[in-house]
Amino acid sequence: METCENHPVEDVFGDEICSNDVYFIFGNDVVLEGNLKTYLIGNQQVSCYRAV
């Protein structure tokens, strides 16, 4: 597995960040794209809606 020195090792949920993963940084918090909704609702109190 290729290691990359220029990105964080894991996100705030403990999930490993691998090459080509998309992640977001909120202050000191790093969040993988797949965890973004959970982070925004739980940590930033953002409301989330689904249109039907």
C-alpha positions as CSV (number, residue, x, y, z in Angstrom):
1,M,0.0,0.0,0.0
2,E,1.3,3.4,-0.9
3,T,1.8,5.8,1.9
4,C,1.5,9.6,1.5
5,E,3.1,12.1,3.8
6,N,1.0,15.0,2.9
7,H,-2.4,14.0,4.2
8,P,-3.8,13.0,7.6
9,V,-3.7,9.3,8.6
10,E,-7.3,9.0,9.9
11,D,-10.5,11.1,10.3
12,V,-12.3,12.1,13.5
13,F,-14.2,8.8,13.5
14,G,-10.9,6.8,13.3
15,D,-11.4,5.7,9.7
16,E,-8.1,5.5,7.7
17,I,-7.5,8.0,5.0
18,C,-6.1,6.3,1.9
19,S,-4.7,7.7,-1.4
20,N,-7.4,9.3,-3.5
21,D,-9.9,9.6,-0.6
22,V,-11.8,12.9,-0.4
23,Y,-11.7,14.5,3.0
24,F,-12.7,17.9,4.5
25,I,-11.0,19.9,7.3
26,F,-13.1,21.8,9.8
27,G,-10.6,23.6,12.1
28,N,-8.7,20.7,13.7
29,D,-11.3,18.0,12.6
30,V,-10.6,15.9,9.5
31,V,-13.6,14.2,8.0
32,L,-13.8,11.6,5.2
33,E,-16.4,12.3,2.6
34,G,-18.4,9.2,3.6
35,N,-18.6,10.5,7.2
36,L,-19.5,14.1,6.3
37,K,-23.3,13.9,6.9
38,T,-22.8,12.2,10.3
39,Y,-20.2,14.8,11.3
40,L,-22.2,17.8,10.2
41,I,-25.4,16.6,12.0
42,G,-23.6,15.4,15.2
43,N,-20.7,17.9,15.6
44,Q,-21.9,21.0,13.8
45,Q,-25.7,20.8,14.5
46,V,-26.5,21.1,10.8
47,S,-30.0,20.2,9.7
48,C,-30.2,17.6,6.9
49,Y,-33.2,17.1,4.7
50,R,-34.0,14.7,1.9
51,A,-36.4,15.9,-0.9
52,V,-38.9,13.3,-2.0
